[in-house]
Amino acid sequence: MKRIVIVGASGFGREIAWIVERINGVRPVLELLGFCDDAADKREGLCGGHPQLGPIETVRERFGAVGFFCAVGDNRARRLLSGRALAMGFEPVTVTDPSALIAPDVLLGKGSYVGIGSVVSVGTKIGDGVLINHQVCVGHDVTVGDFAQVCPGVCVSGGCSIGEGALLGTNAGVIPLKKIGAWSTVGAGSMALRDVADGTTIMRIGNRQ
């Protein structure tokens, strides 16, 4: 079994610990050592029944270089923390729930996540550190850049491009062949009917910025 830690002793971290249990229920492959977190109140005790181990550097001293999953929702913070772990020789681990339907030719990046009941269709390329949450539909031939996040209930239609660090809020949608720029946001419940420029935000149904 591969030894791993979860970076981020939070609600999302506990969710990932649950998904790890679900994975091991099908075939035991991951040994969860516990949680890493910089916060002073998360350096001992338990989180979701697993030990809180303190900062990444402390884990390196105690266990050596292990696998890690960064369970931090903020895209920029997740990229920064992943970089810290990589610099110490930790290996990013991709976590996919057993219920997720992922086409055989999908390219799924390191340290990415696909949640419960999600579908990732043919020809799709998912970057590193990407979060594809529960009940998401990603259509054919979609590209998702590193450290992007697709929240629960999102539908991304075929041929779309989702830029690095982009955020698609809960129940948002993107019509076919559209480009969502790097570090942009499609707000919860919004529908992207046209391309969204880098670093911009659309809210509500339609094209309002």
C-alpha positions, 0 to 999 in steps of 0.5 A: 500500500502507498503511504499518503498524507492529506494536506489540509485538515479541514472539511474537504480534507475529511471528505478526501479521507472518506473517499480514500476509505471508499477506494480501499473498500474496493481494493486496499491501495492507500495507507492514510498516515494523517493530515498536514496543516500549518495551523497551530491548532492542527498539529496534534489530535485527530481530524476525522479519526486520523492524526494531525501531523503538523506542517509538511516539513514535520511529516518529512522528518518523521516519515520521509518522502511520502505521497500527498493529496492537497485538499485545499479549495483555494486554487492559488493556495493549493498550487503553493502548498503542492509546490512545497510538498514537491520540493521536499520529494513528496509524490502527488497522488490522484484520488478518484472515487470508485463511482466516477466514470472516466473514459479509458483515454482520459489523461488525468494529471497528478494530484487531481481529484474526481468525486462521487458520481462524476463523468469525464468523457472521451478525449479529455485532458485534466491537468495537475492538481485539478478538483472535479467534485461530486456529480460533475459532467465533463464532456468529450475533448475538454481540456482542464488546466492545472489547479482549476476547480469544478464544483459540484453539479457543474456541466462542461460541454464538449470541446471546451477549454478551462484555463489554469486556476479557473473556478466553475461554481456549484451548478454552473455550466459551459456551452460547447466549444467555449474557453474559460480563461486562466484564473477566471470564475464562472459563478455558482448557477451561472451559464457561460454562453461565450468565452470568458477572458483570463482573470474575469468573473461572470455571475448569474445566467447569461453574459453579465460580468 
